[in-house]
């Protein structure tokens, strides 16, 4: 479970003071960017009423903000920059994210960009043909179930923003992890897996643009490294977790 908290600070700043206010937060943002307790931040201005500003700061936890950042050597300079505007604060509170979240259709999911379920079906079909013909990986997948490629296609589709068919029919992240327990996957095998799935993506006709392929490879690297970890002799299966959701240009902060 993530402990991140979102702090919202709402300001009402007279328009004639807004340039100096923005300048002050430009300076204060240097301290936020350097704080290990700060995940991200954004200052937004109301379009309908220019006097209203909202600062959103994501902290690693409320405690990290109050006991970490505020007691750190960064805080005095931060406070000095924004002190003239403290009297203009209308709200300053911490909020916990709820399960009501999602993305709109303005930006396509990686699943849609790749070509949907058909594309991931082609990918895993080509990929496992390569795996079973590979001298390094074939022993790892000896006795492969006929439906394995189909299940992996469902998994990848869900990871990249498609239907939740894997979760509904197979289980969550823990179920996938359990497939690797005790297999003692080596780094050499992991790298071969990564290379073959990239070759399979080419042959299956998945998009080759840099944005998609960098996101695709980022997940493959992340997922295969977890697979190696959980295949080790001392690995402890994680608590049940949902299927991770991957997006453009960023990895989710997933905790085992």
N, C-alpha and C positions, 0 to 999 in steps of 0.2 A: 504494500500500500504506500502510495506517495504521501509525503507530509508537506508538500508544497502549499503555500498560502499566497493569496493575492491581496496586496494592499492597494486600496483606492484612496487617493487624496484629491478632494474636489476644492478648487479655488475659484473665487470670484475676484478678478483683477481688473481694475479700471483700464479702459482701452489705452489711455495715455501712458500707463505703466507697463503695458504688455511687452514692449521691446526689451526693457530692462529685466523683466521677469523671465523672458525666454533666454536672455543672455545669462542670467543667474543660474538657470537650470542647465544650460550648456556647460557651465563650470562645474556644477554639482554632479552632473552625469559622469564626470571623470572618476569621482569617488565611488559611485554606484558600479561603474564598469569594473573597478578594481576589487570590489567586495566579493569574496568567495561565497557569501551568503545570498548574493543576488543572482537570480537566474536570467531575468530580462526586465526591461522597463520601457515605457513609452509615455510621452506627454502628448495629449490630444487637446485640440481647441474646438469648442462648439461652433458649428456653422451658423446656427440660428441666433446665437447671442455670443458675440466675440469676447465677452467678459468672463465666460465660463471655461475653465480648463480642468481636465482630469488627468492625474498622473497614476499610471498603473505600474506597480512593481511586483514581480513574482519573486518571493523569497523561498529559500530551501525549507524554512519552517518559520512559524511565528516566533518561536524561541530564538532561532538563529538571528532573526531581525532584531528583537529586543535585547537579547543578552549577548549577541555576537557583534552585529554591525554597530549598534548604538554604543557599545563599549570598546569599539576598536579605534585604532589611530586614524582611520579614515573619516570617522563621524564628525569630528570638530570642523574640518574643512567643508564638509557637506553642509553642516548646520550653518556655518558662517555665510555660505553662499545664499541660502534660502531663508535665513532668519528674517529679513525685512518683509517676508510675505506670509509669515506664520499667522498673523492676524487676519489674513484673507482666506484662511482655510474654513470651509463649510462642513466638510466631513473627512475623517481620517480613520479608516477601519480595515480590519483584516477579513477576508472572505475565503472560504473553502470551496473549491470547485465541486459541483454535483455531477451526477451521472448523465444529466441532460446536456449533451454536447454533440457536435457533429460539424460537418463542412457543407457549404452550399455547392451548387453545381457550376459556379463561375469558373472554378479551377477543376479540370477533370482529375479523377483519381488515377493513380498509376495503373490500376486494373483496366480502366476504360482506355487510357492512352495506349496500353499494350495491345489492345484488341479484344479484351473481354475473355470470357471462359474458353472460347475456342482457341485463342492464342496460347493460354496456359496449358491447355490440353495438348497442343502440338509440341510445346516446349518439353513437357515431361515425357512424352512419347519418344521424342528424339533423344532426350537426355539419357533415359534408362537403356536405350539401345546402345549408347556409347558406354555407359557404366558396365553393362554386362559383357561388353567386348574388351574391357580394359583390364590388363593383368594386375594392376594395383588395387582397383576397386571391386572387381568381380567377387573376390572372396568375402568382402564385407557384406555384399548383397546376395550371397548364396541362398537359394530357397526363397527368392523374392516372391511375395504374394502377387497374383495376377492383377489385383486391384491397387497395388501400391502406387503406381504412377498416377492413377486417377485421384487417389487420396492426396498425393503431394500437389497435384494441380489445384485441388480444392483449397489446400492449405495456402499455397502461394497466392491464389486469387483473393482469399480473405485477407491475408497480410497486406496486400497492395490495394485494399479498399473495395473489394468485390463482395459478393453475397457471403453470408455467414454459414454456408453449407457445411464447412468442416466442423465448426463448433457444434452445429445442430446434430451432425451424424457421428462424429468421432470424439469430440471433447475439445478442451482448450490447450493452452501451451504445455501444461503438465503432461498431457497425453502424448504430444509430439516428443517431448523430452524423453519420456519413458522408452521410446523406441530406440534410444541410443545407449541406455544404461548397460554397462558391462561389455561394450563392444571394443573398447580400447582403440579408438580411432587415432591414427598418428597424424602429425602435422603434414607429412608428405601426402597422405591420403586426403586430408582436408584440402590441400592446395590443388590436387588433381581434380577433386570434386568441383572446386571453384572454376578451374579452367574449362572443364568439360561442360558445365552449365552455361558458361559464356559462349562456347562454341555452339551449343545447342540453341541458344537464343538467336544466334546469327542464322543458323539453318532453319529455325522455325519462323523466321521473319519478324521477330520482335523489333520494335523501333530501335534505331541506332543513334538517335540524337543524344548529345552529351548529358542533358539533364536527366533523361530517363535511365540511361545506362549507368550513370553515377549512382542514382538512387537504387537501382536494381543490384548493382555490385555491392553497395554499402550494406544492404540487407543480407546478401549472400555471405559476405565476410562476417557480419555480426552473428548470423544464424549458425554458420559452420564452426565458428569459434566456441559458441555455446555447446554445440554438439560434441566437440572434442572434450570440453570440460566435463560434461555430464556422462561421457563414455568412460571416464577414468575410474580406477579401482576404488577411490575414496569419495566418489561423488555422492552427494545426498540429493535425492529428488526434491525439486522445489515444491512449495505449496501450489495448489491449483491456481492457475492464472489464466486470464483471457488471452486469446490469440493477439499477438502484438500487431499494431497498426502502423504501417510504414507510409511515409509521404515524401513529397518532393524535398530533397536537399537536407533532410534532418533525420536523425535516429531518435526514436522515443526513449525517454529516460526510464528504462525498464529495470526493475529491481528483482533479483532472484531470492 
